[in-house]
């Protein structure tokens, strides 16, 4: 992990023993990474689904996991191997409190692992937000962010922030750079809605990343730059027509779509309904339809789910406005 000692030293002075709580219950939201045209640099949070962490302060120092629910037994209970507990432990060590504070964690998963909805990032953000609340909020969200990024590195081998940034900060975020980490919150047009469908097929993030080409044609790169810039302008101006024209991916989607059954038929349905844009959420297999207003998003997910059912593919659907606040205490 990068050296954030100066930030943590300043934060350590704000730890007030009197502010330490005995228990906290936190929800952190799912996210749509990439926002179609912004691979690894854009993402937004949704209201549901998400993950929950219940954290207890206990007498014996150290970090332990009491239980994990909803993971079908896939996540480790070993506190050093689970990203939630490992990041909490890392933060306590940097604060110099690992021998003073004992915590036990209950993790409640509400979305499938490998869904393309930021499952690991929601859990990590919930855990770090919870320990910060338990300690009386010694750190700002900006100071928590490097630990969230480290959680992504532990989870999938790549320390990117396109999921954890919107999950922690809320809204739509732009990751301008990683060294140093530079995250910018973008405006959210109030009528922007997401209709998400998760086809129950397995597309691991690591495998999806392996398919991405290391080199692209200059003309495709220029097209993508124009789309990203157009999306930025559209968000600032609340120009839904510009947002629609800009949310197109010519670099990543053509490759990743191969892994998602019925992708192009789902796109055809979305275009028929008339949403602003349609594409892959994160590394997939979840897909997202961006609409102006809730009604279009609801229509798309209903029709796509019906189509998938006819193809004998089980799926889950979600409709949400952009979550503006990120994690919250339940």
C-alpha positions in Angstrom: 0.0 0.0 0.0 1.1 3.6 -0.6 2.5 5.6 2.3 -0.2 7.8 3.8 1.5 8.3 7.1 1.2 12.1 7.2 -2.6 11.9 6.7 -3.0 9.2 9.3 -0.8 11.0 11.8 -2.9 14.1 11.6 -6.1 11.9 11.8 -4.8 10.0 14.8 -4.9 13.2 16.8 -8.6 13.4 16.3 -9.4 10.0 17.9 -11.4 10.7 21.0 -11.7 7.6 23.3 -15.0 9.1 24.7 -16.4 9.0 21.1 -15.8 5.3 20.6 -19.1 3.3 20.2 -19.9 -0.3 21.2 -21.8 -1.2 18.0 -22.6 0.2 14.6 -24.6 -1.1 11.6 -23.7 0.2 8.2 -25.1 -0.2 4.7 -22.9 0.6 1.6 -24.3 0.7 -1.9 -23.7 -1.2 -5.1 -22.1 0.7 -7.9 -22.1 0.8 -11.7 -18.4 1.2 -12.7 -17.2 2.5 -16.0 -20.5 4.3 -16.7 -20.3 2.6 -20.1 -17.7 4.8 -21.8 -15.3 5.6 -18.8 -13.4 2.4 -18.3 -11.7 2.4 -14.8 -12.3 6.2 -14.3 -16.1 6.6 -13.9 -18.8 5.1 -11.7 -21.9 5.9 -9.8 -23.7 4.5 -6.7 -27.3 3.2 -6.6 -29.7 2.9 -3.7 -30.1 -0.8 -3.9 -28.7 -3.5 -3.7 -25.7 -3.1 -1.3 -24.0 -4.9 1.6 -24.2 -4.4 5.3 -21.7 -4.7 8.1 -22.5 -4.9 11.8 -19.5 -4.2 13.9 -19.1 -4.7 17.6 -16.4 -3.4 20.0 -15.1 -6.2 22.2 -12.6 -6.5 25.0 -9.9 -8.6 23.4 -7.8 -6.6 20.9 -7.8 -7.6 17.3 -10.2 -7.9 14.3 -12.3 -11.0 13.9 -15.3 -12.1 11.7 -18.3 -13.5 13.6 -20.3 -14.5 10.5 -20.9 -14.0 6.8 -24.4 -14.3 5.4 -25.4 -14.4 1.7 -22.1 -15.4 0.2 -22.9 -19.1 -0.3 -19.8 -20.0 1.7 -17.4 -18.4 -0.8 -15.8 -15.8 1.4 -13.0 -16.5 3.9 -13.7 -16.2 7.7 -10.0 -15.7 8.3 -9.7 -12.1 9.2 -6.3 -11.8 7.4 -7.8 -13.1 4.1 -11.1 -11.4 4.1 -10.9 -7.9 2.5 -13.3 -6.3 4.9 -11.4 -7.4 8.1 -8.0 -7.0 6.5 -8.7 -3.4 5.6 -10.1 -2.6 9.0 -7.0 -4.2 10.6 -4.8 -2.1 8.3 -6.5 1.1 9.4 -6.2 0.2 13.1 -2.5 -0.5 12.7 -1.9 2.8 10.9 -3.8 4.6 13.7 -1.7 2.8 16.3 -4.8 1.3 17.9 -4.4 -2.4 16.9 -3.4 -3.4 20.5 -6.1 -1.2 22.1 -9.3 -1.9 20.1 -11.0 -5.2 19.5 -13.8 -5.6 16.9 -15.9 -8.4 15.6 -17.7 -8.2 12.3 -20.9 -9.6 10.8 -21.0 -9.2 7.0 -24.4 -9.4 5.3 -24.2 -9.8 1.5 -27.2 -8.7 -0.6 -25.7 -9.1 -4.0 -23.9 -12.0 -5.7 -20.1 -12.1 -5.9 -18.9 -11.3 -9.4 -22.1 -9.5 -10.4 -20.4 -6.5 -11.9 -22.1 -4.3 -9.2 -19.1 -3.8 -7.0 -19.8 -6.5 -4.5 -16.4 -6.5 -2.9 -16.2 -2.7 -2.9 -19.5 -2.4 -1.1 -18.4 -4.8 1.6 -15.0 -3.1 2.1 -16.6 0.4 2.1 -19.2 -0.7 4.7 -16.4 -2.2 6.9 -14.2 0.9 6.8 -17.1 3.3 7.2 -18.2 1.2 10.2 -14.8 1.2 12.0 -14.6 4.9 11.4 -18.0 5.4 13.0 -17.1 3.1 15.8 -14.0 5.2 16.6 -16.0 8.5 16.6 -15.2 9.5 13.0 -11.5 10.3 13.2 -11.0 10.1 9.5 -12.7 11.9 6.6 -14.0 10.0 3.6 -11.0 11.2 1.6 -8.7 9.7 4.2 -10.6 6.4 4.1 -10.4 6.1 0.4 -6.9 4.7 0.1 -7.9 1.8 2.4 -10.9 1.2 0.1 -8.7 1.0 -2.9 -6.4 -1.4 -1.1 -9.4 -3.6 -0.5 -10.0 -3.8 -4.2 -6.4 -4.8 -4.7 -6.8 -7.6 -2.2 -10.1 -8.7 -3.8 -9.3 -8.7 -7.5 -5.6 -8.0 -7.8 -6.1 -4.5 -9.2 -6.3 -1.4 -7.0 -8.8 0.6 -9.0 -11.3 3.1 -7.5 -14.1 3.1 -10.0 -16.3 1.1 -7.6 -15.1 2.2 -4.2 -15.1 5.9 -5.0 -18.8 6.2 -5.7 -19.6 3.6 -3.0 -17.9 5.8 -0.4 -18.5 9.3 -1.7 -21.9 8.7 -3.3 -23.1 10.1 -6.6 -21.1 10.0 -9.8 -17.3 10.1 -9.4 -14.4 10.6 -11.8 -11.0 9.1 -11.0 -8.6 11.5 -12.7 -5.5 9.7 -11.4 -4.2 7.1 -8.9 -0.8 8.4 -8.1 -1.7 10.5 -6.3 -5.3 9.5 -5.9 -7.4 12.2 -7.4 -11.2 11.8 -7.2 -13.7 14.3 -8.4 -17.5 14.3 -7.7 -19.6 15.1 -10.7 -23.0 16.7 -11.0 -26.0 14.3 -11.0 -29.0 15.3 -13.2 -32.0 14.7 -11.0 -34.0 12.6 -13.5 -31.1 10.2 -14.2 -32.2 6.6 -13.4 -30.5 3.2 -13.8 -32.3 -0.1 -14.7 -30.0 -3.0 -13.8 -30.3 -6.6 -14.7 -28.0 -9.3 -13.4 -28.1 -12.5 -15.5 -27.1 -15.3 -13.2 -24.0 -16.4 -15.1 -20.4 -16.4 -13.9 -18.1 -13.7 -15.2 -15.2 -13.3 -12.8 -13.6 -9.8 -12.8 -10.1 -11.2 -13.2 -11.1 -13.2 -16.3 -13.0 -10.3 -17.8 -9.9 -8.1 -17.4 -7.7 -10.6 -19.2 -9.8 -10.2 -22.4 -9.1 -6.5 -22.7 -6.6 -5.5 -25.4 -3.4 -3.8 -24.3 -3.3 -1.7 -27.5 -6.2 0.0 -29.3 -6.5 1.9 -32.6 -6.0 5.6 -32.4 -9.3 6.3 -34.1 -11.1 4.3 -31.5 -9.2 6.0 -28.7 -10.2 9.4 -30.1 -13.9 8.3 -30.3 -13.8 7.2 -26.7 -12.1 10.5 -25.5 -14.9 12.4 -27.3 -17.5 10.3 -25.6 -16.1 10.8 -22.1 -15.7 14.5 -22.6 -19.3 14.7 -24.0 -20.6 12.8 -21.0 -18.8 15.3 -18.7 -20.4 18.2 -20.4 -23.8 16.5 -20.5 -23.7 15.9 -16.7 -22.7 19.5 -16.0 -25.4 20.9 -18.3 -28.1 18.2 -17.4 -28.2 17.8 -21.2 -29.8 14.3 -21.6 -29.5 14.3 -25.3 -25.7 14.8 -25.0 -25.5 12.2 -22.3 -27.2 9.7 -24.5 -25.0 10.4 -27.5 -21.9 10.2 -25.4 -22.5 7.0 -23.4 -21.1 4.6 -25.9 -18.1 2.3 -25.6 -16.0 1.3 -28.6 -13.0 -0.1 -26.6 -14.1 -2.5 -23.9 -17.7 -3.5 -24.6 -17.1 -5.4 -27.9 -14.8 -7.8 -26.1 -16.6 -8.2 -22.8 -20.0 -8.6 -24.4 -18.9 -12.0 -25.7 -19.1 -13.3 -22.1 -22.7 -12.1 -21.5 -25.4 -14.3 -23.0 -28.1 -12.4 -25.0 -26.2 -9.1 -24.6 -27.1 -7.7 -28.0 -30.7 -8.8 -27.8 -30.9 -7.0 -24.4 -29.5 -4.0 -26.1 -32.1 -4.2 -28.8 -34.8 -4.3 -26.2 -33.4 -1.2 -24.4 -33.2 0.7 -27.7 -36.7 -0.2 -28.5 -37.9 1.2 -25.2 -36.0 4.3 -25.9 -33.6 4.7 -22.9 -30.6 7.1 -23.0 -28.0 4.4 -23.1 -27.3 0.7 -22.5 -24.2 -1.2 -21.6 -22.2 -3.4 -19.2 -22.0 -2.6 -15.5 -18.4 -3.0 -14.4 -16.9 -6.2 -15.8 -20.4 -7.8 -16.1 -22.5 -9.9 -16.4 -24.9 -7.2 -15.1 -26.1 -4.8 -17.7 -27.4 -1.3 -17.1 -29.9 0.9 -18.9 -29.6 4.6 -18.2 -32.9 6.4 -18.6 -34.4 9.8 -18.0 -37.0 9.1 -15.3 -37.9 5.9 -13.5 -40.6 4.7 -15.9 -38.1 3.9 -18.8 -35.8 2.0 -16.4 -38.7 -0.1 -15.1 -39.9 -1.0 -18.6 -36.4 -2.0 -19.7 -35.7 -4.3 -16.8 -39.1 -6.0 -17.0 -38.8 -6.7 -20.7 -35.1 -7.9 -20.4 -35.9 -10.2 -17.5 -38.9 -11.6 -19.4 -36.6 -12.3 -22.4 -33.9 -14.0 -20.2 -36.6 -16.1 -18.5 -37.7 -17.3 -22.0 -34.0 -18.2 -22.6 -33.9 -20.2 -19.3 -31.5 -17.7 -17.7 -32.3 -16.7 -14.1 -31.9 -13.0 -13.4 -32.3 -10.3 -10.8 -33.5 -6.7 -11.6 -33.0 -3.4 -9.8 -34.2 0.2 -10.5 -32.7 3.1 -8.8 -31.9 6.8 -9.0 -28.2 7.7 -8.4 -27.4 7.3 -4.7 -26.0 10.7 -3.6 -24.7 9.9 -0.2 -22.9 6.6 -0.2 -22.8 4.5 3.0 -25.1 5.2 5.9 -25.6 4.1 9.4 -28.7 1.9 9.6 
